[in-house]
Amino acid sequence: MNDRSAYLARARSFNSHLVMRLHEGIKHSSLFAQQLRACREMWMRNARAAYWAQNPTKGHH
């Protein structure tokens, strides 16, 4: 019984640690996703501009 309660306490602390890490990871990943989205939009804009510069006649009907 004592081993079991010790195991449960350890498991509970480990779970809370995991949850904390998960929340930190979610915070960081959402920030990372925002940066990634901004980079991708910028890249798409640049790529589109470069494409139109190379192919000025396409799509201008």
DRENVOTI-330994 format. One line per field, with one value per residue: residue number from 1; x, y negated, z of N, C-alpha, C, O in turn. Coordinates in steps of 0.2 Angstrom, whole numbers. Layout:
N
i	c(NUM, ...) $
n_c1	c(X, ...) $
n_c2	c(Y, ...) $
n_c3	c(Z, ...) $
ca_c1	c(X, ...) $
ca_c2	c(Y, ...) $
ca_c3	c(Z, ...) $
c_c1	c(X, ...) $
c_c2	c(Y, ...) $
c_c3	c(Z, ...) $
o_c1	c(X, ...) $
o_c2	c(Y, ...) $
o_c3	c(Z, ...) $
***
This chain:
61
i	c(1, 2, 3, 4, 5, 6, 7, 8, 9, 10, 11, 12, 13, 14, 15, 16, 17, 18, 19, 20, 21, 22, 23, 24, 25, 26, 27, 28, 29, 30, 31, 32, 33, 34, 35, 36, 37, 38, 39, 40, 41, 42, 43, 44, 45, 46, 47, 48, 49, 50, 51, 52, 53, 54, 55, 56, 57, 58, 59, 60, 61) $
n_c1	c(4, 10, 20, 12, 5, 16, 20, 9, 10, 22, 19, 9, 15, 24, 15, 9, 21, 23, 11, 13, 25, 19, 10, 19, 25, 15, 13, 25, 25, 14, 18, 29, 22, 15, 26, 31, 20, 20, 32, 30, 20, 26, 36, 28, 23, 34, 38, 28, 29, 41, 38, 29, 37, 45, 37, 28, 17, 8, -8, -13, -25) $
n_c2	c(6, -6, -7, -8, -21, -29, -27, -32, -46, -49, -47, -56, -69, -68, -68, -81, -88, -84, -90, -104, -105, -103, -113, -124, -120, -121, -135, -140, -133, -139, -152, -150, -145, -156, -164, -156, -156, -170, -171, -162, -168, -180, -174, -168, -179, -185, -175, -175, -187, -186, -176, -183, -193, -185, -179, -189, -189, -179, -175, -188, -191) $
n_c3	c(0, 4, -6, -17, -15, -15, -28, -35, -31, -37, -50, -51, -49, -60, -71, -69, -72, -85, -91, -88, -96, -108, -110, -110, -122, -131, -131, -136, -148, -154, -156, -164, -175, -179, -183, -193, -202, -205, -212, -222, -229, -233, -241, -251, -257, -262, -271, -280, -285, -291, -300, -309, -313, -321, -330, -338, -347, -344, -337, -339, -346) $
ca_c1	c(0, 14, 23, 7, 4, 22, 20, 4, 13, 27, 15, 5, 20, 26, 9, 9, 27, 21, 6, 17, 29, 14, 7, 25, 26, 9, 14, 30, 23, 9, 22, 32, 17, 14, 32, 31, 15, 22, 37, 27, 16, 31, 39, 23, 22, 41, 38, 23, 32, 47, 35, 26, 43, 48, 31, 24, 11, 3, -13, -15, -30) $
ca_c2	c(0, -12, -8, -11, -28, -33, -27, -37, -52, -50, -47, -63, -74, -67, -70, -88, -90, -84, -95, -110, -105, -103, -120, -128, -118, -124, -142, -141, -131, -144, -158, -147, -144, -163, -166, -152, -159, -176, -169, -159, -173, -184, -170, -167, -185, -186, -170, -177, -193, -184, -173, -188, -196, -181, -178, -195, -189, -174, -177, -195, -191) $
ca_c3	c(0, 4, -12, -21, -14, -17, -35, -37, -30, -42, -56, -51, -50, -67, -75, -69, -75, -92, -92, -88, -102, -114, -110, -113, -129, -135, -131, -140, -155, -157, -158, -170, -180, -181, -187, -199, -206, -208, -216, -228, -233, -236, -246, -257, -260, -266, -276, -285, -288, -295, -306, -313, -317, -326, -335, -338, -351, -341, -333, -339, -351) $
c_c1	c(4, 18, 18, 6, 10, 22, 15, 7, 18, 24, 12, 10, 23, 21, 9, 15, 25, 16, 9, 21, 25, 12, 13, 26, 21, 10, 19, 28, 18, 13, 26, 28, 16, 20, 32, 26, 17, 27, 35, 23, 21, 35, 35, 23, 29, 41, 34, 26, 37, 44, 32, 31, 45, 43, 26, 17, 6, -2, -16, -20, -35) $
c_c2	c(-6, -13, -11, -18, -32, -33, -32, -44, -54, -51, -54, -69, -74, -70, -78, -91, -90, -89, -102, -111, -106, -110, -125, -126, -121, -132, -143, -139, -136, -150, -156, -147, -151, -165, -163, -155, -165, -175, -166, -164, -178, -180, -169, -173, -186, -181, -172, -183, -191, -180, -178, -192, -192, -179, -183, -194, -184, -177, -184, -196, -197) $
c_c3	c(0, -3, -17, -21, -16, -25, -38, -36, -35, -49, -57, -53, -58, -72, -75, -72, -83, -95, -93, -95, -108, -115, -113, -120, -134, -136, -136, -147, -158, -160, -164, -176, -183, -186, -193, -204, -210, -213, -223, -232, -237, -242, -252, -261, -265, -272, -282, -289, -293, -302, -311, -317, -322, -332, -335, -342, -348, -337, -334, -346, -350) $
o_c1	c(3, 18, 20, 5, 10, 24, 17, 5, 18, 25, 11, 8, 24, 23, 8, 14, 27, 17, 8, 21, 26, 12, 12, 27, 22, 9, 19, 30, 18, 12, 26, 30, 15, 19, 34, 27, 16, 27, 37, 24, 20, 36, 37, 23, 28, 43, 35, 25, 38, 46, 33, 30, 47, 45, 21, 12, 0, 0, -20, -19, -39) $
o_c2	c(-11, -18, -15, -22, -37, -38, -35, -48, -60, -56, -57, -73, -79, -73, -81, -97, -95, -92, -106, -116, -109, -112, -129, -131, -123, -134, -148, -142, -137, -153, -160, -149, -152, -168, -166, -155, -166, -178, -168, -163, -179, -183, -169, -173, -189, -183, -171, -183, -194, -181, -177, -194, -194, -179, -183, -197, -184, -181, -187, -200, -198) $
o_c3	c(-3, -5, -21, -26, -19, -28, -43, -41, -38, -52, -62, -57, -61, -77, -80, -75, -86, -100, -98, -98, -113, -121, -117, -124, -139, -141, -141, -152, -164, -165, -168, -181, -189, -191, -198, -210, -216, -218, -228, -239, -243, -248, -258, -267, -271, -277, -288, -295, -299, -307, -317, -322, -327, -338, -333, -341, -350, -332, -330, -350, -354) $
***
